[in-house]
Amino acid sequence: MLQDRKKVLSWAFYDWANSAYSTTVMAGFFPIFFEKYWSNPDDVIQSTYQLGIANSISSIIIALVSPILGAIADRGSAKKKLLITFAFLGVLMTSGLWFVQQGEWKLALFFYVIASIGFMAGNIFYDSLLPSVASRDKVDYVSSLGYSLGYLGGGLLFLVNVLMYLHPDRFGIPDSSTAIRLSFVSVAIWWGIFTLPVVLFLPEPTSERSVPLRKAISSGFLQLRETYDHIREMKVIGTFLLAYWLYEDGVATIVRMAVKVGSSMGFAAGDLITAILMVQFIGFPAAILYHWFGTRIGVKNAVLIAIGGYGMITLLGYFMTDRLHFYLLASLIGIFQGGIQALSRSLFTRLVPKNKEAEFFGFYNMLGKFAAVIGPVLMGWITVMTGNPRMGILSIVSLFILGGLFLRKVDFEEGERIALEFGKK
């Protein structure tokens, strides 16, 4: 029991580790700093477009390679090894942002894209380790625990980074710009240190089908075709992945672009930072409470409600006019974000055949990242075409509607039965 608890906490603490990147860098300082320091501060429409393209490039790359990486990880029993490799890549590139000087927007986007690839690729193997860490009756709780710790860890470091930005003199920092660049270094250090529990205490899952890593690379490409055929045959999992692709598109777009849109609409940097902190510290208890909510009404129903909540958030975002509205939307995002992501992950785990976790999570993450290709480009393009960030926000609503409709069609009891049959083959 103690060993199982150590595995669970070691796994969950990786969310604590890498959420510093998603909070301080992706959602927090990078969009603001990119507009004000690296790009042209007098052309917010152009900087919105540049950032949207950068987010889409990283998502396209990881979407293309994630199924192949997943197949290689399963065949070579290398989920943990690849998680550590991509985490190191993310840490290295995030620390590189320190060296980017004012006006060097192309170099800033280069480091950001590669760091984001490390972040997203690492999550493929992090997610695929979940079935080896938690039994099926505990998977919803453990998945929610990871997201909950991620909100807390990411929020705590971001709070320190905000204080560094607001009061650089108290930290012996010469100015606010230097404070933000130092915050990127702090993310890299935090991410690296709190990945150590995975390195030290989480065993590498093995399979009877395991082969040496070199052979796994060649056989992984062959396995990819087999996995694709399985997904086509398992119509339940295909329908779920289509639903996930659509509603995750909306979630990922809001996560990546909300601060940039708020900045373009004239909200002060302090307002944007406060909103991010609200999301983190509301999301910490909300992720666990949403798991409890799911046990009462059913996990699928809880995800459907979260999708509806995000649709409402997007509609309200079109009409927001002042700081109070922005804070209200941040509160709603904090309530629903951890729940929709944690329970979607655990729902998918129910549909995955044994010893094929990384392969199937490769497709899961591929669709999630292809979703993140469409959303930022759609929002950026609509914003450029109309000259109105509100229209860009409104374009996202349809994704939640379609995602919810497809998720309603998924029969998870049938999906679990089929997964068990495939796992025996």
N, C-alpha and C positions, 0 to 999 in steps of 0.2 A: 504493500500500500504506500509506504514511504517512497519507494523507488518510482511508483507511478506518479505520485505527487511531484517529485523532482522533475520527471519528464514533462509533465503538464506545464509547470511553472517555467522551465527552461524554454519550452516551445513558445509559451505566451509572452515571455519577455523579449522575444525578437520583435513583436509588435511594439512594445515599449521602445525598443532600439530604433527601428526604422521609421516610426511615426514622427520622429523629430524631423526627418526629411520632408515628409508630406505636409507637416504643419508649418515649420519655420521657412522652408524653402518653397515648396510648390504652392501652398495656399497663402503663405504670409509674406515674407520679405522679398522674394524674387520678383513677383509681379509688380510690386510697388517700386522696388529699386531698379528694375529693368526699365520702367517708364521714366522715372525721374533722373536716373544716373547713367545707365548704359545706352538707352535709346534716346529718341528726340522727345523731350518733355513737352514740346509745343505741338506735337502731333499724336494725340492719344488714339486716334483711329488707326494710324499706321502701326503703333506699338501693340495695340490689341491684335491686329492681324499677324504681326511677327510672332507674338507669343503663341497665338493659336496654331500657326504653322509649326512652330517648334514642338508643341505638345503633340501635334498630329504625327510629326516625323518619328518621334520616339515611340509612339504607340504603334505606328505601322511596322517599324523594325521588330519590336518585341512580339507583335501579333504574328509576323511571318515566321519567326524562329521558335516561338514558345511550344508548339506541338512537337517539333523535332527535338528540342531540349528535353521535353517531358518524356518522350519515348526513349531517349538515350539514358535519362536518369533511372527509369524503371529497369531497363535491360542491364544497366551497369551497377544497380543498387547505389546510385550516386546522388540521391536527393540532397542529403546534408552537404556533401562536397560542393555541389553546384550552388546551393544556397550561400555557403561561405564565400565562394569565388565571386559571385555577383554582388554580395554585400561589400566585399573589399573594393570592387570596381566602383560602386556607388560612393563609398567613403573617400576614395582617392579623388574622384572627379568633383565631389562636393567641396573638398578642401581646396581644389584648384581655383574655385571662384574667388578666393582671397587675392589672387594675382591679377584679376581682370581690372583694368583701369577705366576711368570714365570715358564714355563714348565707344568702348569696344564691345558693341552689342553682338557682333557675330561670334566673338570668342566666348562671351557670356553664354550665348545660346548653345555653343558647342559643348561646354562643360555641363550645362543643364541637361541637354539631350542625353549625353552619355551617362550622367548620374541617374537620370530617370530610367534609362534602360537597366542599369544595375538594380535600382529599386524595384522595378516591375518584374524583372526576371527572377530576382530573389524571392518575390512573393509567389511565383509559380511553385517553387519547391517548398516554401514555407506552408502553403496551403496543402500541398500533396502529402506533407508529413502528418497532417491532422488525423487521418484514420489510424495511423500507427501509434498515436499519442492517446487517443480517446476511443472508448468503446462506442458502439452506435447509440446506446442510451444516454451517453454523456457528451456526445459530439456537439449538440446545440449549446450546452453550457460552456464547454471548453472554447468553442469558436467565439462565443460572446465574451468570455474572459479575456481572450487575446485582444479583441477590439477595445474592450474597456480599459485594459492596461495601456493600450496604444494611445487612447485619448488622454489618459492621465500623464503618461510619460511625455508625449508630444506637447501637451499643454504646459507642463512644468518647465521644460526647457524653453519653450517659446515665451513664457512669462519672464524668465531671466533675460532672454534676448531682447524683449520689449523694454525692460528696465535699463539694459545697456544702451538701447537706442534713445530712450527718453532722457536718461541721466548719464551720459558717457563720462562726465568728469568724476562721478562717484566711483567709477570702475577704473580710473586712470587712463581712459581712452580719449584721444584728442578731439574727436568729433563724431557726429551721428553716422556719417558715411562709413567711417572706419569701424564703428560699432556693428553695422550691418554685415560688413565683410567678415568681421570676427565671429559673428553669429553663425555664418556658414561653416567656419572652422569648428565651432563648438558642436554643430550638428554632426560633422564627420567624427569627432572624438566620441561623442555620445553613442552614435550608431556603432562604432567599432567596439567600445567597451561592453555595451550591453548585448552584443552578439556572442560574447564569450560563453554565457551559459549554454547556448546551442553547441558551441565548439566542445565544451568540456563534459556536458552531462546528457546530451541527447544522442542516443545510439543511432547509427545508420541502419534503417530497415533493410533486411535482406530478403531475397526471393530465391526459390528453387530454380527459377529461370535465369538467375543472374549470370552475367558473363563479364570478362575483363572489360575495363572502360574503353580500350581501343576498339575492341570488337563491338562494343555497345554502340559506338558512333556509327559504324557501318550498318549494323542490324537495326539501329534506331530508325533509319530512313525506311526500311522495309516494314518495321512495326507501325510506322505512321500510317501507311496505307491500310493496314489491318484495323487500326483504331478507327480510322475514318469509316470503314465498312461497318464496324460494330455500331458506331453512332447512327449511321443510316438505318441499320437493322433495328436498333433500339429507338423506336420513334418517340418514346416518352422522353428520353434524354435529349433528343433532337429538338423537341418542342420546348423543353425547359431552356435549352441553350439559346434558342431564338428569343424567348421571352426575356431571358437575362441580358442578352445582347442589347435589346431595345431599352429596357428601363435602366440598365447600368450606363448606357450612353448618357442619359439625362443626369444621373448621379455624378458620374465622372466629370461631366462638363461643368456642373455647378461647383464641384470641389476645386477644379482647376481655374475656372474663369470668374468666379463670383467676386473676388477681391479686385480683379482687373476691371470688371464692369462697374463695381462700386466706385472705383477711382475715376473712371471715365465719366461717371454721372455726377462727379463733384464732391463726393464724400471725402472728408479729411482722412489722412493716414491714421490718426488716432482712432477714428470711428471704425475703420477697417480692422485695425489690430484688436480693438475691444471685441468686435464681432467674432473674430477667429478664436479668441480666448473663451468667449461664451460657448462656442460650438464645442471646444475641447472639454471644458469642465462640466457642461451639461451632458455631453456625450459619454463621459466616464461612468456615471451611475445609470444613464439611460440604456446603454448597451446591455447591462446585466438585467435591468428591469424589463427591457423588451424581451429578453429570453423568458423571464417569468410570464410575461404577457402571452408569449407564444405557447407556453405550456398550458395556458388556460383556454385559448381559443383555437389552437392549432398553428403550427409553424407556417404553413402555407397561407393561412388567413392573415397572420400577423404581417407577412411580407406584402400581401395584397393591400393591407391598410397602409403600410409604409409607402408603397407606390402611390396610393391615393394622396397621402400626405405630401409627397414630393410634387405631385401635380398641383396641389393647392399652393405650395410654396412658390412654384414657378409662376403661377397666375398672379399671386400677390406681388411677386417681384416686378411684374410689369407695371403695377400701379404705385410702387413705393415712391415717396417724395421726400421723406425726411429721415433723420437719424433714428427716431423711435421705430419706424417701419423696418429699417435695416436690422435693428437689434431684435425685433420680433421674428423676422425671418431667420436670423442666426439661431435663436432659441429653438425654432421648429426644426431646423436642420440638425441641431444637436440631439433632439429627441428621436428623430427617425434614421439618421445616417448610420449609426453603429448597428441598429437593429436590422436594417435592410441588407447591409453587407455581411454581417455575421450569420444571420439566418439563411441568406442565399447560399453562403459557403457550406453550411451544414446540410441544407436541403440537397445540394449537389452531391455531397459526400454519400448520401443515401443511395444515389443512383450509380455509383462508381464500382465496377467489379474489383475484387481483391487482386492485388499485385499489378494493377493497371492505374494506380492513383495519379502518378505524375503525367502519364500519357493523357488521361482524361482531363486533368487539371490544366494541362497544356492547352487543350482546346477551350476549356473554360476561360482561361486567361487570355487566349487569343481573341475570343469574341468580346471579352471585356475591353481589350485594348483596341480592337477594330471599332468598337462603340465609341471609344475616346478619340478616334480619328474623326468621325463624322460630326460629333457634337461641337468641339471647339471651332472647326472649320465652318460649320453651319452658322454658329453664333457670330463668328468673326465676319463671314461673308455677308450675312443679313445686316450686321451693323454697318459695314462699309457701304453696302448698296443703299440703305435707307438713311444713313447718317444718324441713326437712333439706336443706342444700346438696348432700349426697352424692347424693340422688335426682335433683336437677337435673343433676348431672354424668352420671349413668347414662342419662338420657334421650337423650343425644347418640350413643350407640353405634350405634343403628339406622341413623343417617344414613351412617356409614362402611360398614356392611354393604350397604345398598342402592346406594350410589355405586359400590362395588367391583363389584357384580354387573352393573350397567349398563355400566361401563367395559370389562369383559371382552368385551362384545358388539360393541365398536367395531372395525371393520376400517379401519385407517388407510391401507393401500395403496389401497383402493377410494376412500377419502375424498380422498386426494391427486389421484387420477386425475380425480375429479369436479370438484375445485377448479380444476384446470388447464383443464378444458372450460368451466367457467363464466367463468373469467378471460379467455377468448378471445371471449366474446359481447359 
